[in-house]
């Protein structure tokens, strides 16, 4: 097991440069609406008196000591990171003392101010003359331009430990709830801070001494106590539902939901890019549709990676199962919504694409991030504004998606599905000018007939849009080694990156889900290619992928050669692996540069189009060596 210091460093490394501070405390209070009727403030001179006085300002919450009761969602690498205290809605249902899925906010308490993870600039420091910001209607602040910034995130070991604790709690909070944003409180010695979290980062207040100015802490808690669920960050477009008894058992069986598990209703908008339409009775069409489904399984990953979740839901109107997908998409100039992309793909008759029912942005309900708006505030100590990307929640409904790639039934079905997805990618690239940029196992689906579908177009962009192609996109385990390489000079996403991602998906899926005689040690060695740890640099880019680069630099010597796959799949893997050494083998690159002949295709040319990979995959699907149509249960 890794040491706790190592685990904490990894947690902090997943959230670099995303803390924006130090916001003036009274300005921070404006994240919540004012509330009347606040109780008279007691005198507070110690932590004990503080904890005794807090319940007066949290009358709608249960304030619970959670310090000694770990929740599995906050156990990382075998170490516990539960908050010190949790605020639960009064009489709420929760599993155990610490239940991050039911918590409204949380408090982390450290005994010493030396454990404060942040360093405030001197009081009233004015970096330059403030300039009015055009977006101050959201929250009042000032924009400024300057060349130097004071350091905000402390590099002290104790500070890193506290920051890791904060990140672990936040990861679990968002992974287990339907949340747009959330709040936490940090107490270090007799000093306090407030933190606002959303899917793009965090805004941190200046520290203040609560023993001499308890008014600020009391005001924040009272506002939180009286705020509506929406103002506390709850995603009000998802609500618990109960179906009539005659429908409940049928829907649960179709969705694979146990009788003891709750069902939820999900609001999905019509395509927000389309003009207002009318129904058959010439009445304005509904702007939203309602679906019933389970709570998605939570994943223990960084908040910044919690960008998408998808599962099957029940269409109450048409009485059928459809596919629901929710993403936090980049909301910037030049980007398009996934629903827009699907409409274009269908207009161009791109094959092997799921059918879009409808979908759109959820911005009408306020489901968009705002931390980026404070990146240039006069009080901001964070020098990098590129890491704070504006995001907006987007939901779509698709039909035709029966299963995911991991449920392939035979090697032949796997190859067929893979070929279909690659064909869709090729057609979209050649005829639509679109580069997918997020090839992953989750984005390849299987139809009821065992054919493949390429999904997950939220990251795609025009193959000529240089500005967007420079933004790192994709699912880390399947992202190309080149995009993850810190040494890469040109980090623009190109076709070869997507083709490499297809290879990573193929290898991972086969090794992970195809039964074989390979021993556990070799299998785990192969899977470690995709489980490599990553860090996020100050530009917001993931850095890592060394095992991918080492494997593809010289596939002939890699343990993958020993994987006992069926002959047709083994041959295909060898052929595909041989396409990629030119990306990572320095000797091959030098030889190619000095022996270039326009009469022949170079190794780099073979990755500049789909042709070679399509040829190999297509031949494998057509071949028949007697094992490709066997059920994987027979292996």
ROFI-7942 format. One record per residue (C-alpha): x, y, z. Coordinates in pm, 1 decimal, always signed. Example, Ala and Ser with C-alpha at 12.3 -4.5 7.8 and 13.67 -1.06 7.14 Angstrom:
R/X/Y/Z
R/+1230.0/-450.0/+780.0
R/+1367.0/-106.0/+714.0
//
This chain:
R/X/Y/Z
R/+0.0/+0.0/+0.0
R/+126.3/+348.3/-83.4
R/+215.7/+581.2/+203.3
R/-34.7/+841.1/+313.2
R/+199.0/+1117.3/+195.4
R/+194.7/+962.8/-152.6
R/-185.1/+935.2/-156.2
R/-220.5/+1295.3/-39.4
R/+19.5/+1417.0/-306.6
R/-185.3/+1235.5/-570.6
R/-509.1/+1386.0/-444.1
R/-363.3/+1736.6/-451.7
R/-216.6/+1664.4/-794.0
R/-563.6/+1607.6/-937.9
R/-669.1/+1962.9/-846.1
R/-374.1/+2190.9/-926.8
R/-420.4/+2561.1/-969.4
R/-799.1/+2523.3/-938.1
R/-831.0/+2706.7/-605.8
R/-917.9/+3070.8/-667.1
R/-860.1/+3299.0/-371.3
R/-851.0/+3479.4/-152.5
R/-1201.7/+3623.9/-194.3
R/-1304.8/+3886.3/+63.5
R/-1526.4/+3711.0/+317.7
R/-1820.8/+3947.7/+295.2
R/-1820.4/+3909.9/-80.8
R/-1818.2/+3531.9/-41.7
R/-2140.0/+3553.4/+160.7
R/-2315.3/+3669.5/-156.7
R/-2298.5/+3314.2/-292.5
R/-2606.1/+3262.5/-71.2
R/-2915.1/+3486.6/-45.5
R/-2964.6/+3695.8/+265.6
R/-3189.1/+3549.8/+536.7
R/-3383.6/+3722.3/+812.6
R/-3430.8/+3607.4/+1168.7
R/-3075.6/+3514.3/+1257.0
R/-3042.4/+3426.0/+1628.8
R/-2842.9/+3641.7/+1865.1
R/-2476.2/+3553.0/+1840.6
R/-2310.9/+3397.1/+2144.2
R/-1961.9/+3482.4/+2261.8
R/-1712.1/+3241.3/+2108.8
R/-1354.4/+3227.0/+2231.2
R/-1270.7/+2860.7/+2170.4
R/-1349.4/+2569.4/+1940.3
R/-1555.9/+2404.4/+2212.0
R/-1777.3/+2712.7/+2247.2
R/-1804.3/+2731.1/+1869.8
R/-1930.9/+2373.3/+1839.8
R/-2177.6/+2439.5/+2121.0
R/-2312.4/+2750.5/+1948.8
R/-2335.1/+2622.2/+1590.2
R/-2669.7/+2436.0/+1624.8
R/-2846.1/+2770.3/+1685.4
R/-2764.6/+2864.5/+1325.9
R/-2831.6/+2525.6/+1164.6
R/-3186.7/+2459.9/+1285.5
R/-3287.9/+2294.3/+957.5
R/-2985.3/+2063.6/+963.2
R/-2852.4/+1786.9/+1180.7
R/-2493.4/+1875.7/+1269.7
R/-2315.2/+1541.9/+1316.9
R/-1965.3/+1451.7/+1431.9
R/-1834.3/+1230.9/+1148.5
R/-1464.9/+1231.3/+1239.8
R/-1448.4/+870.9/+1355.9
R/-1683.3/+708.9/+1106.0
R/-1543.8/+658.6/+755.2
R/-1761.9/+641.1/+446.5
R/-1625.9/+408.8/+172.3
R/-1643.3/+699.0/-72.4
R/-1381.5/+894.3/+129.6
R/-1142.0/+604.4/+183.7
R/-863.4/+657.3/-69.9
R/-572.3/+416.1/-100.0
R/-673.1/+259.5/+231.5
R/-667.2/+591.4/+420.6
R/-968.0/+770.8/+569.4
R/-1050.4/+1128.1/+464.8
R/-1398.8/+1178.9/+608.8
R/-1496.2/+1532.7/+716.1
R/-1487.9/+1628.0/+1083.0
R/-1853.9/+1728.8/+1085.9
R/-2138.3/+1686.7/+840.4
R/-2453.8/+1889.7/+788.7
R/-2754.8/+1676.6/+696.5
R/-3104.3/+1788.8/+616.6
R/-3317.6/+1734.6/+926.0
R/-3468.2/+1383.5/+941.2
R/-3298.2/+1285.6/+615.6
R/-3233.6/+920.8/+537.3
R/-2866.3/+831.7/+551.3
R/-2654.2/+520.2/+563.5
R/-2438.2/+545.7/+872.2
R/-2296.4/+841.3/+1057.8
R/-2089.3/+956.6/+760.6
R/-2284.7/+949.4/+434.6
R/-2145.2/+1182.5/+169.7
R/-2442.5/+1104.9/-55.7
R/-2679.9/+1271.9/+194.2
R/-2458.8/+1554.6/+322.0
R/-2560.4/+1915.4/+251.0
R/-2222.3/+2063.5/+346.6
R/-1926.0/+1964.6/+559.6
R/-1667.7/+2102.9/+798.9
R/-1301.4/+2004.8/+825.5
R/-1133.7/+2100.3/+1153.9
R/-756.4/+2111.8/+1202.1
R/-601.1/+2201.5/+1538.5
R/-337.7/+2445.2/+1413.0
R/-333.2/+2745.1/+1182.6
R/-7.3/+2599.8/+1047.2
R/-223.6/+2340.5/+869.9
R/-403.1/+2606.5/+665.8
R/-349.5/+2504.7/+300.3
R/-354.6/+2860.8/+168.6
R/-153.0/+3180.7/+205.6
R/-346.5/+3507.2/+198.6
R/-180.8/+3819.5/+56.7
R/-141.9/+4108.0/+302.3
R/-475.3/+4268.9/+397.7
R/-606.2/+4531.1/+154.7
R/-328.6/+4459.2/-93.0
R/-405.3/+4635.7/-417.9
R/-216.2/+4478.3/-707.8
R/-311.7/+4753.6/-953.4
R/-593.4/+4999.4/-991.2
R/-910.8/+4790.1/-1025.6
R/-1102.6/+4796.8/-1351.6
R/-1479.8/+4734.5/-1354.3
R/-1568.6/+4386.9/-1479.2
R/-1866.0/+4349.3/-1715.5
R/-1986.6/+4033.2/-1536.1
R/-2019.9/+4187.2/-1192.1
R/-2396.8/+4140.3/-1212.6
R/-2338.2/+3780.3/-1100.3
R/-2123.4/+3857.4/-800.3
R/-1955.8/+4196.0/-753.7
R/-1583.0/+4190.9/-809.5
R/-1314.7/+4369.7/-1006.2
R/-1101.3/+4266.4/-1297.8
R/-740.1/+4365.8/-1328.8
R/-430.9/+4291.6/-1531.5
R/-97.3/+4229.2/-1362.9
R/+229.6/+4048.5/-1421.8
R/+296.0/+3901.0/-1077.3
R/+79.2/+3707.0/-835.7
R/+135.2/+3615.8/-470.9
R/+142.9/+3241.0/-405.5
R/-189.3/+3112.1/-271.1
R/-147.9/+2734.5/-230.6
R/+101.3/+2657.2/+46.0
R/+365.7/+2392.9/-25.2
R/+413.5/+2305.0/+341.9
R/+366.0/+1932.0/+409.4
R/+91.6/+1998.5/+664.5
R/-87.3/+2230.1/+422.3
R/-74.6/+1971.3/+144.4
R/-227.9/+1716.6/+382.2
R/-519.1/+1950.3/+458.1
R/-572.6/+2032.5/+92.3
R/-578.5/+1659.6/+9.1
R/-840.7/+1610.0/+281.8
R/-1054.7/+1881.7/+125.4
R/-1022.5/+1735.4/-225.3
R/-1107.8/+1380.2/-109.9
R/-1428.6/+1499.4/+58.1
R/-1525.1/+1705.1/-245.0
R/-1465.9/+1417.2/-487.6
R/-1697.4/+1194.3/-283.8
R/-1958.6/+1467.6/-235.0
R/-2004.3/+1528.0/-608.1
R/-1962.8/+1162.8/-710.3
R/-2246.5/+1044.6/-486.2
R/-2494.8/+1330.1/-531.7
R/-2682.2/+1523.7/-796.9
R/-2506.1/+1854.9/-747.8
R/-2439.9/+2175.3/-940.0
R/-2218.0/+2317.5/-666.5
R/-2152.8/+2285.5/-294.3
R/-2003.8/+2451.6/+13.7
R/-1759.7/+2353.9/+285.3
R/-1599.8/+2518.9/+586.5
R/-1237.8/+2485.8/+693.1
R/-1128.0/+2560.8/+1050.8
R/-754.2/+2572.4/+1129.8
R/-689.2/+2665.6/+1489.6
R/-898.4/+2974.9/+1559.1
R/-913.4/+3071.8/+1189.7
R/-1182.8/+2985.5/+936.1
R/-1238.4/+2984.6/+559.8
R/-1537.2/+2921.6/+333.3
R/-1506.8/+2725.7/+8.8
R/-1740.0/+2719.2/-292.2
R/-1698.8/+2414.8/-521.9
R/-1825.3/+2341.1/-871.0
R/-1720.4/+2112.8/-1158.3
R/-1458.1/+2360.4/-1278.5
R/-1277.6/+2446.8/-955.8
R/-1314.0/+2615.3/-617.5
R/-1335.8/+2967.6/-479.0
R/-1176.3/+3014.9/-135.6
R/-1242.8/+3301.9/+102.5
R/-980.4/+3486.5/+300.4
R/-921.5/+3343.5/+644.3
R/-1080.0/+3518.3/+941.4
R/-1052.1/+3466.9/+1315.9
R/-1385.9/+3324.6/+1423.1
R/-1306.4/+3370.5/+1793.1
R/-1306.5/+3748.4/+1747.2
R/-1548.4/+3772.4/+1454.5
R/-1803.4/+3493.5/+1490.9
R/-2053.7/+3711.2/+1303.7
R/-1919.8/+3598.2/+962.5
R/-1944.4/+3226.9/+1040.8
R/-2288.8/+3270.2/+1195.7
R/-2413.5/+3467.9/+895.2
R/-2287.6/+3206.4/+646.8
R/-2442.5/+2914.0/+835.3
R/-2772.9/+3096.9/+880.3
R/-2793.1/+3179.2/+509.3
R/-2711.3/+2816.9/+424.9
R/-2968.8/+2701.6/+678.6
R/-3246.4/+2911.8/+522.0
R/-3145.6/+2865.8/+157.0
R/-3355.7/+2662.6/-84.6
R/-3215.8/+2333.1/-218.0
R/-3135.2/+2503.9/-547.8
R/-2942.7/+2783.1/-375.3
R/-2748.0/+2521.5/-180.3
R/-2637.1/+2365.1/-509.5
R/-2878.4/+2073.6/-532.4
R/-2964.2/+1973.3/-889.4
R/-3339.2/+2028.6/-870.7
R/-3388.6/+1870.6/-1215.0
R/-3343.5/+1527.6/-1050.2
R/-3607.4/+1423.7/-796.0
R/-3698.3/+1100.1/-613.9
R/-4008.4/+937.3/-765.8
R/-4246.8/+652.3/-690.5
R/-4423.0/+466.8/-970.5
R/-4766.0/+305.2/-943.2
R/-4735.9/-49.2/-814.8
R/-4851.8/-187.6/-1149.2
R/-4559.4/-17.1/-1326.3
R/-4291.8/-28.5/-1058.6
R/-4193.4/-396.1/-1079.0
R/-4196.8/-396.7/-1460.9
R/-3979.3/-84.9/-1492.6
R/-3735.7/-208.2/-1229.0
R/-3696.2/-541.2/-1407.1
R/-3633.1/-370.8/-1742.2
R/-3378.7/-133.0/-1588.3
R/-3219.1/-394.6/-1364.2
R/-3295.5/-198.0/-1046.9
R/-3348.5/-376.3/-716.5
R/-3676.2/-321.5/-529.4
R/-3486.4/-164.2/-239.4
R/-3306.4/+91.5/-456.7
R/-3465.0/+434.4/-513.1
R/-3583.6/+558.6/-849.6
R/-3533.4/+914.9/-970.5
R/-3699.5/+1140.2/-1221.6
R/-3472.2/+1316.7/-1470.9
R/-3565.3/+1629.4/-1664.4
R/-3420.1/+1643.0/-2016.7
R/-3470.1/+1952.1/-2237.0
R/-3562.6/+1953.0/-2601.3
R/-3282.5/+2068.5/-2829.0
R/-3214.5/+2423.3/-2712.0
R/-3071.6/+2517.0/-3052.0
R/-3398.1/+2454.9/-3238.1
R/-3669.0/+2719.4/-3286.7
R/-3983.6/+2681.2/-3078.5
R/-4194.5/+2406.1/-3232.4
R/-4560.4/+2305.6/-3205.5
R/-4728.1/+1971.3/-3158.4
R/-4996.3/+1805.0/-3372.5
R/-5263.2/+2027.6/-3216.5
R/-5070.5/+2342.8/-3305.7
R/-4983.7/+2401.4/-2940.4
R/-4633.3/+2496.3/-2822.3
R/-4431.8/+2182.0/-2764.1
R/-4302.7/+2098.6/-2418.5
R/-3957.3/+2236.1/-2345.2
R/-3864.5/+1939.6/-2127.2
R/-3932.1/+1566.9/-2100.6
R/-3934.3/+1347.5/-1792.2
R/-3769.5/+1008.1/-1748.0
R/-3735.3/+759.9/-1463.3
R/-3414.8/+576.5/-1383.3
R/-3172.6/+464.6/-1111.7
R/-2905.0/+658.7/-930.9
R/-2589.0/+601.2/-1138.9
R/-2308.7/+408.7/-974.6
R/-2051.4/+644.7/-826.6
R/-1685.4/+633.7/-927.4
R/-1397.5/+725.9/-702.3
R/-1226.2/+983.4/-917.3
R/-1132.3/+1348.7/-918.6
R/-1407.2/+1608.5/-935.2
R/-1248.0/+1736.8/-1255.2
R/-1294.2/+1391.8/-1412.8
R/-1662.0/+1368.7/-1316.8
R/-1776.3/+1511.4/-1647.3
R/-2012.7/+1242.8/-1781.5
R/-2249.1/+969.8/-1670.7
R/-2490.9/+759.7/-1870.7
R/-2740.9/+481.3/-1811.4
R/-3075.5/+348.4/-1930.8
R/-3397.9/+517.7/-1820.9
R/-3770.9/+461.0/-1867.9
R/-3960.7/+686.7/-2107.9
R/-4289.1/+755.2/-1927.6
R/-4459.2/+883.6/-2242.3
R/-4364.5/+616.1/-2495.2
R/-4330.3/+330.2/-2243.2
R/-3985.6/+214.8/-2350.5
R/-3622.4/+201.1/-2242.1
R/-3392.3/+472.6/-2379.5
R/-3036.0/+583.3/-2311.5
R/-2976.1/+888.9/-2090.4
R/-2650.6/+1083.1/-2094.8
R/-2540.3/+1380.9/-1890.0
R/-2217.9/+1574.4/-1943.3
R/-2052.3/+1889.0/-1819.5
R/-1940.3/+2022.3/-2153.9
R/-1699.0/+2300.6/-2241.6
R/-1897.0/+2620.7/-2288.5
R/-1670.6/+2832.8/-2504.1
R/-1672.0/+3011.1/-2836.8
R/-1665.4/+2768.5/-3127.4
R/-1791.4/+2466.8/-2932.4
R/-2113.1/+2288.7/-3020.9
R/-2350.3/+2088.3/-2806.9
R/-2354.7/+1712.0/-2843.1
R/-2715.7/+1725.7/-2959.7
R/-2612.6/+1963.5/-3239.7
R/-2335.8/+1725.2/-3342.9
R/-2573.9/+1430.1/-3354.2
R/-2812.7/+1625.3/-3574.2
R/-2530.8/+1705.8/-3815.2
R/-2412.9/+1343.9/-3818.9
R/-2760.7/+1221.4/-3902.6
R/-2805.1/+1492.2/-4167.3
R/-2485.1/+1368.3/-4333.8
R/-2607.6/+1006.8/-4298.5
R/-2307.0/+895.8/-4097.1
R/-2357.2/+524.0/-4021.8
R/-2337.2/+347.3/-3685.3
R/-2448.5/+644.5/-3477.9
R/-2725.4/+615.6/-3214.1
R/-3050.6/+797.5/-3285.5
R/-3090.0/+1129.4/-3106.3
R/-3434.3/+1167.2/-2952.5
R/-3374.9/+1513.3/-2808.9
R/-3151.2/+1702.6/-2569.0
R/-2995.2/+2034.5/-2483.3
R/-2815.9/+2248.2/-2227.9
R/-2953.4/+2274.3/-1875.2
R/-2839.5/+2635.6/-1840.2
R/-3199.0/+2752.3/-1793.0
R/-3185.6/+2585.8/-1450.6
R/-2849.9/+2741.9/-1367.2
R/-2647.0/+2427.5/-1422.9
R/-2325.8/+2591.8/-1530.6
R/-1998.1/+2661.5/-1356.2
R/-1895.5/+3007.1/-1238.8
R/-1552.2/+2966.7/-1076.9
R/-1383.0/+3079.2/-1398.5
R/-1552.0/+3418.5/-1364.8
R/-1331.1/+3502.3/-1067.0
R/-999.2/+3408.7/-1227.7
R/-918.2/+3773.4/-1300.5
R/-1062.6/+3934.9/-990.3
R/-837.7/+4190.9/-824.3
R/-801.9/+3966.2/-518.7
R/-720.3/+3649.5/-718.1
R/-378.4/+3498.0/-648.2
R/-404.7/+3225.4/-913.6
R/-187.7/+3315.5/-1214.6
R/-327.5/+3058.4/-1457.4
R/-668.0/+3136.7/-1601.1
R/-659.7/+2867.8/-1872.1
R/-718.9/+2591.0/-1617.7
R/-1058.1/+2735.0/-1524.7
R/-1281.2/+2640.4/-1815.2
R/-1650.4/+2737.0/-1822.9
R/-1871.7/+2428.8/-1823.7
R/-2244.6/+2378.9/-1873.1
R/-2454.0/+2071.1/-1804.3
R/-2592.1/+1902.8/-2114.9
R/-2838.2/+1612.9/-2135.0
R/-2949.1/+1399.2/-2425.9
R/-3168.4/+1097.5/-2489.1
R/-3051.8/+834.3/-2739.4
R/-3222.3/+523.8/-2872.4
R/-3076.3/+205.2/-3011.1
R/-2809.1/+163.2/-2742.4
R/-2868.3/-179.5/-2590.4
R/-2539.3/-263.4/-2417.0
R/-2186.8/-132.7/-2363.3
R/-1872.4/-271.3/-2520.9
R/-1769.0/-473.5/-2215.1
R/-2072.3/-703.3/-2261.7
R/-1966.5/-844.1/-2600.5
R/-2078.8/-1207.2/-2629.7
R/-1828.9/-1351.0/-2878.3
R/-1492.1/-1246.8/-3023.2
R/-1665.4/-1204.5/-3359.7
R/-1922.7/-969.6/-3206.4
R/-1641.5/-769.4/-3048.3
R/-1459.4/-732.9/-3380.3
R/-1782.0/-640.9/-3560.4
R/-1870.8/-375.4/-3302.1
R/-1516.8/-236.5/-3313.7
R/-1523.8/-220.3/-3694.3
R/-1861.5/-42.1/-3692.1
R/-1735.0/+221.1/-3446.7
R/-1419.0/+274.1/-3651.0
R/-1630.2/+309.6/-3965.8
R/-1844.4/+578.4/-3799.3
R/-1528.6/+762.5/-3694.5
R/-1388.5/+744.3/-4047.4
R/-1710.6/+870.5/-4209.5
R/-1747.3/+1157.6/-3961.4
R/-1385.6/+1258.2/-4018.3
R/-1383.2/+1233.1/-4398.5
R/-1733.2/+1356.0/-4481.1
R/-1812.3/+1570.3/-4178.5
R/-1466.9/+1705.3/-4096.2
R/-1514.6/+1606.1/-3732.0
R/-1258.3/+1455.8/-3496.3
R/-1418.3/+1261.8/-3209.6
R/-1144.2/+1317.8/-2945.8
R/-1292.0/+1091.8/-2676.1
R/-1262.2/+732.6/-2794.0
R/-1324.6/+515.8/-2489.0
R/-1487.3/+190.3/-2390.1
R/-1790.5/+378.0/-2254.4
R/-1840.2/+553.2/-2589.7
R/-1877.3/+237.8/-2797.7
R/-2220.0/+80.0/-2766.0
R/-2383.0/-237.7/-2894.5
R/-2725.6/-259.6/-3056.5
R/-2980.6/-534.3/-3000.3
R/-2854.6/-693.3/-3324.2
R/-2493.5/-701.2/-3204.9
R/-2371.8/-409.7/-3418.0
R/-2153.9/-123.0/-3300.2
R/-2238.4/+241.4/-3229.6
R/-1995.0/+529.4/-3176.5
R/-2124.3/+764.8/-2906.1
R/-1982.5/+1037.7/-2683.8
R/-1944.5/+1326.5/-2928.3
R/-1935.6/+1599.4/-2660.5
R/-1559.3/+1652.6/-2705.9
R/-1552.3/+1653.9/-3085.0
R/-1439.8/+1949.7/-3290.3
R/-1367.0/+2038.3/-3647.8
R/-1038.7/+1888.0/-3761.1
R/-932.2/+2237.6/-3868.1
R/-1026.2/+2423.5/-3547.6
R/-675.8/+2479.7/-3409.5
R/-784.3/+2659.1/-3092.2
R/-1015.2/+2380.3/-2976.3
R/-776.1/+2104.7/-3083.9
R/-518.0/+2253.6/-2845.2
R/-748.1/+2188.1/-2546.5
R/-680.7/+1843.5/-2403.7
R/-989.8/+1625.0/-2424.0
R/-1060.9/+1257.1/-2373.4
R/-1080.0/+976.5/-2118.1
R/-740.7/+940.1/-1948.6
R/-701.6/+557.9/-1955.4
R/-753.9/+560.0/-2333.0
R/-589.7/+890.9/-2423.2
R/-285.3/+864.9/-2648.1
R/+62.6/+864.5/-2499.1
R/+152.8/+1165.2/-2714.8
R/-121.7/+1386.6/-2570.5
R/-13.6/+1291.4/-2218.7
R/+356.5/+1350.3/-2280.6
R/+491.6/+1652.7/-2097.9
R/+773.9/+1677.7/-2354.4
R/+543.9/+1709.8/-2655.5
R/+590.6/+2043.1/-2828.1
R/+277.4/+2018.8/-3042.0
R/-9.2/+1905.4/-2821.7
R/-282.4/+1955.5/-3077.2
R/-518.0/+1660.5/-3106.2
R/-478.1/+1484.9/-3442.6
R/-627.2/+1179.8/-3611.4
R/-340.0/+956.7/-3497.1
R/-438.5/+1028.8/-3134.9
R/-789.8/+895.2/-3193.0
R/-659.7/+591.8/-3381.3
R/-427.3/+515.7/-3091.5
R/-720.3/+548.3/-2852.1
R/-904.9/+283.9/-3055.8
R/-607.7/+52.5/-3003.5
R/-606.0/+121.5/-2628.0
R/-978.4/+44.4/-2609.6
R/-928.2/-281.5/-2798.8
R/-640.1/-399.5/-2580.8
R/-804.7/-300.0/-2251.6
R/-1138.0/-461.8/-2339.4
R/-981.7/-786.5/-2458.9
R/-745.1/-820.2/-2162.9
R/-1008.8/-717.4/-1908.8
R/-1312.9/-905.9/-2038.8
R/-1201.6/-1189.3/-2268.5
R/-1135.9/-1508.1/-2066.7
R/-784.2/-1641.4/-2121.6
R/-516.3/-1861.7/-1968.9
R/-282.7/-1569.0/-1901.7
R/-165.0/-1566.4/-1540.2
R/-277.0/-1290.5/-1306.0
R/+63.2/-1122.3/-1291.3
R/+88.1/-1074.5/-1667.5
R/-275.9/-965.4/-1692.8
R/-226.0/-703.3/-1422.0
R/+90.6/-584.4/-1595.2
R/-109.1/-524.0/-1910.3
R/-390.5/-344.4/-1729.8
R/-139.5/-116.6/-1557.6
R/-84.1/+47.5/-1895.5
R/-424.8/+206.5/-1849.5
R/-424.4/+244.0/-1469.1
R/-116.2/+464.8/-1464.7
R/-129.0/+758.2/-1229.2
R/-156.8/+1104.0/-1378.6
R/-90.1/+1454.5/-1253.8
R/-252.0/+1773.3/-1376.5
R/-15.3/+2054.0/-1468.4
R/-79.0/+2423.7/-1416.8
R/-228.1/+2451.0/-1763.8
R/-495.0/+2200.1/-1664.5
R/-346.3/+1920.4/-1879.0
R/-307.4/+1562.1/-1761.5
R/+52.6/+1441.4/-1766.5
R/+148.0/+1072.8/-1775.0
R/+116.9/+785.4/-2022.2
R/+477.5/+662.8/-1996.5
R/+369.5/+298.3/-2002.4
R/+173.8/+352.5/-2322.9
R/+472.2/+515.9/-2488.3
R/+707.8/+241.0/-2371.6
R/+477.0/-32.2/-2502.6
R/+424.5/+127.1/-2843.3
R/+790.0/+222.7/-2879.3
R/+870.7/-149.3/-2920.4
R/+558.9/-371.6/-2922.0
R/+762.6/-681.4/-3014.5
R/+921.2/-693.3/-2668.8
R/+608.1/-617.0/-2469.2
R/+420.6/-867.0/-2253.8
R/+113.6/-812.5/-2474.8
R/+279.1/-1055.0/-2719.0
R/+218.6/-1327.8/-2461.1
R/-155.1/-1266.5/-2432.7
R/-330.9/-1591.5/-2539.3
R/-601.9/-1434.7/-2756.5
R/-787.2/-1621.9/-3033.5
R/-567.6/-1634.0/-3348.4
R/-762.6/-1373.0/-3546.3
R/-756.4/-1123.2/-3258.5
R/-389.6/-1194.9/-3180.2
R/-296.5/-1127.4/-3541.9
R/-500.4/-807.6/-3546.7
R/-334.3/-681.4/-3228.5
R/+12.1/-737.7/-3376.4
R/-80.9/-557.4/-3697.0
R/-232.1/-257.9/-3518.1
R/+55.3/-226.3/-3269.4
R/+303.4/-213.6/-3557.2
R/+138.5/+107.2/-3684.2
R/+236.5/+318.0/-3382.3
R/+611.7/+288.1/-3304.1
R/+673.8/+581.1/-3540.1
R/+510.7/+805.2/-3278.4
R/+748.1/+705.6/-2998.0
R/+1057.8/+537.1/-3142.4
R/+1323.6/+802.5/-3197.9
R/+1532.1/+581.4/-3427.7
R/+1236.2/+520.0/-3656.6
R/+1162.5/+891.9/-3668.5
R/+1520.7/+973.2/-3771.8
R/+1521.0/+703.4/-4039.5
R/+1189.7/+827.5/-4178.6
R/+1315.4/+1186.2/-4202.9
R/+1634.1/+1084.0/-4387.5
R/+1484.6/+825.0/-4624.4
R/+1168.1/+1004.9/-4729.5
R/+1048.7/+903.8/-5075.6
R/+727.6/+1047.4/-5216.8
R/+665.3/+725.8/-5410.6
R/+597.7/+530.1/-5092.9
R/+385.1/+579.9/-4785.2
R/+583.3/+636.2/-4469.2
R/+481.0/+498.8/-4127.4
R/+352.2/+846.2/-4040.8
R/+140.3/+848.7/-4357.8
R/-32.8/+530.6/-4239.3
R/-159.3/+716.8/-3930.7
R/-276.8/+1017.6/-4131.3
R/-586.0/+828.9/-4248.0
R/-809.8/+542.8/-4136.5
R/-723.0/+326.3/-4435.4
R/-461.7/+95.5/-4284.4
R/-641.9/+36.0/-3956.1
R/-972.5/-13.7/-4140.2
R/-806.7/-269.5/-4368.4
R/-670.5/-476.7/-4082.7
R/-991.5/-467.0/-3879.1
R/-1209.0/-537.2/-4182.9
R/-1000.4/-840.3/-4279.2
R/-1029.1/-980.8/-3923.9
R/-1407.6/-953.7/-3933.9
R/-1423.4/-1133.6/-4267.3
R/-1182.7/-1411.0/-4160.7
R/-1307.6/-1728.9/-3997.1
R/-1065.6/-1950.3/-3809.6
R/-1317.5/-2148.9/-3611.7
R/-1315.5/-1959.4/-3282.9
R/-1443.9/-1608.7/-3346.3
R/-1810.0/-1704.0/-3318.7
R/-1769.9/-1897.1/-2993.5
R/-1937.2/-1754.2/-2683.7
R/-1679.4/-1614.7/-2440.2
R/-1829.2/-1840.6/-2172.6
R/-1687.4/-2136.5/-2368.3
R/-1326.7/-2019.0/-2332.5
//
